[in-house]
Every structure is written in structure tokens, then in C-alpha cells.
């Protein structure tokens, strides 16, 4: 008897990384924020590193720079990070950055889910029979039970 699981990349499974642009004026002149769907601080930091950003985390806020633009990541009331852009950057460039960062974040989430699944399967005595990576980067895992 076998069990087949399909891991669909998060980038495909969830749409809409950016929802709104908000003007901010509380102590940060010439700034605006974009909501993201990112919740995990460690994965966000890793995605920023992979993207080429230099970041410092203090008190739950990630202070990052990329090509001279300062980007702060702060959690909103729902526990999701907002990207706050400080300085001279167009909204289009900011949206592109957040979309690309979201893709990197989604790949890291996908990798983490994959590793957790394999670990749990081993703990429960399941033996992997096969693993196939599909064209859309989904992974089909078949375990013998």
C-alpha cells in the first residue's frame, strides 16, 4: 500500500502577494508601506539575504537596505509583515521588489514544508518509494506504508 502526496509551490497555491499601498507619516517622512503575506521572521530574513539585501533585526523589526533604499519590515495587527519604503523609490519599483521577494520567500516555505514532511514521514516509519518534480515545480512523493 502506498500514499502519494503532492507538494504544490506556495507561489502557485496562493495569489496576491501585495494588497495595498498606504501612506505613512508617523515619524517617517517620504515613506509608504506595502502589505505582504509573509509571517515567518526567519524565512523573511533568509529571503532578504538571498535577494542581496543587508538586514538588521531589532525588536521584531527588520531594517534592510537595497541599492541605497531603506526598507523596514514591521508586523501589522494580523501578524503579517508590511514593507515600509523610506526615501525616493517609485511605487512600481517597490511593488516589483515585494513581488520578487515574495517569490523567494515562497520557495523557502516550500523547501521547509518538504523537509518537515520528509522528517515526519521518517519518524512514522514511512519509506519513500519515489519522488518526482513536475514541470510546475510541484513535487509528488510516494511513501510505502
Phi, psi and omega per residue, in radians:
X1 nan 2.438 -3.118
X2 -2.260 2.695 3.023
X3 -2.075 2.324 3.098
X4 -1.977 2.232 3.101
X5 -2.060 2.496 3.097
X6 -2.090 2.129 3.067
X7 -1.720 2.006 -3.141
X8 -1.668 2.310 3.121
X9 -0.965 2.384 -3.115
X10 -1.032 -0.585 -3.124
X11 -1.063 -0.542 3.127
X12 -1.525 -0.659 -3.047
X13 -1.238 -0.537 -3.107
X14 -2.127 2.247 3.139
X15 -1.897 2.772 3.022
X16 1.482 1.204 -3.127
X17 -1.249 -0.554 -3.050
X18 -2.030 2.288 -3.133
X19 -1.896 -0.880 -3.059
X20 -2.525 2.810 2.998
X21 -1.865 2.287 3.138
X22 -2.172 2.374 3.051
X23 -1.400 2.415 3.114
X24 -2.165 2.468 3.116
X25 -2.362 -0.021 -3.068
X26 -1.295 1.429 3.078
X27 1.430 -0.075 3.137
X28 -2.160 1.454 3.129
X29 -1.146 2.654 3.114
X30 0.993 0.890 -3.140
X31 -2.418 2.780 3.021
X32 -2.655 2.843 -3.113
X33 -2.203 2.681 3.047
X34 -2.197 2.321 3.070
X35 -1.294 2.589 3.047
X36 -2.106 -3.059 3.014
X37 -1.970 0.207 -3.056
X38 -1.450 2.299 -3.108
X39 -2.114 -0.518 -3.039
X40 -1.543 2.031 -3.075
X41 -1.087 -0.766 -3.113
X42 -1.133 -0.726 3.125
X43 -1.186 -0.646 3.092
X44 -1.113 -0.759 3.111
X45 -1.075 -0.733 3.120
X46 -1.138 -0.710 3.117
X47 -1.105 -0.715 3.101
X48 -1.097 -0.759 3.103
X49 -1.057 -0.820 -3.138
X50 -1.092 -0.542 -3.142
X51 -1.345 -0.353 3.121
X52 1.848 0.250 3.130
X53 -1.544 2.579 2.996
X54 -1.686 2.266 -3.049
X55 -2.375 2.631 3.024
X56 -2.312 2.320 3.135
X57 -1.882 2.218 3.076
X58 -2.461 2.187 3.065
X59 0.979 0.638 3.124
X60 1.453 -0.047 3.079
X61 -1.838 2.335 3.091
X62 -1.805 2.082 -3.139
X63 -1.811 2.039 -3.008
X64 -2.261 2.700 3.030
X65 -2.325 2.562 3.069
X66 -2.569 2.069 3.140
X67 0.896 0.729 3.082
X68 1.457 -0.052 3.108
X69 -1.698 2.285 3.112
X70 -1.547 2.299 3.135
X71 -2.285 2.097 3.087
X72 -1.783 2.455 3.050
X73 -2.038 2.044 3.138
X74 -2.224 2.548 3.099
X75 -1.330 2.450 3.040
X76 -1.629 -3.003 -3.083
X77 -1.098 -0.460 -3.141
X78 -1.524 0.005 3.131
X79 1.462 0.196 -3.141
X80 -1.771 2.482 -3.137
X81 -1.299 2.433 2.960
X82 -1.894 2.446 3.078
X83 -1.658 2.075 -3.132
X84 -1.861 2.015 -3.103
X85 -1.662 2.182 -3.106
X86 -2.008 2.168 3.102
X87 1.991 -2.777 -3.017
X88 -1.642 1.586 3.068
X89 -2.482 2.415 -3.133
X90 -1.318 2.690 3.112
X91 -1.083 -0.626 3.120
X92 -1.119 -0.765 3.105
X93 -1.136 -0.684 3.126
X94 -1.120 -0.768 3.114
X95 -1.096 -0.714 3.112
X96 -1.091 -0.772 3.114
X97 -1.031 -0.838 -3.105
X98 -1.131 -0.676 3.111
X99 -1.115 -0.761 3.132
X100 -1.201 -0.683 3.088
X101 -1.134 -0.656 3.107
X102 -1.094 -0.671 3.091
X103 -1.095 -0.762 3.109
X104 -1.096 -0.773 3.117
X105 -1.055 -0.776 -3.130
X106 -1.082 -0.685 3.093
X107 -1.112 -0.685 3.109
X108 -1.179 -0.673 3.073
X109 -1.109 -0.778 3.133
X110 -1.032 -0.782 3.129
X111 -1.106 -0.727 -3.136
X112 -1.135 -0.745 3.107
X113 -1.088 -0.762 3.117
X114 -1.023 -0.869 -3.123
X115 -1.120 -0.713 3.105
X116 -1.112 -0.708 3.133
X117 -1.105 -0.795 3.120
X118 -1.099 -0.711 3.131
X119 -1.098 -0.806 3.137
X120 -1.152 -0.644 3.110
X121 -1.094 -0.762 3.101
X122 -1.082 -0.738 3.141
X123 -1.083 -0.542 -3.120
X124 -1.633 0.117 3.070
X125 1.382 0.266 3.098
X126 -1.396 2.494 3.127
X127 -1.984 2.243 -3.125
X128 -1.300 2.235 3.081
X129 -1.587 -0.699 -3.136
X130 -2.747 2.775 3.095
X131 -2.477 2.168 3.136
X132 -2.214 2.276 3.030
X133 -1.688 2.136 -3.098
X134 -1.476 2.987 -3.141
X135 -1.046 -0.559 -3.134
X136 -1.547 0.241 -3.125
X137 1.214 0.168 2.970
X138 -1.272 2.704 -3.095
X139 -2.105 2.260 3.088
X140 -1.839 2.037 3.123
X141 -1.942 2.330 3.084
X142 -2.097 2.171 -3.119
X143 -1.982 2.504 3.021
X144 -1.551 2.297 3.137
X145 -2.018 nan nan
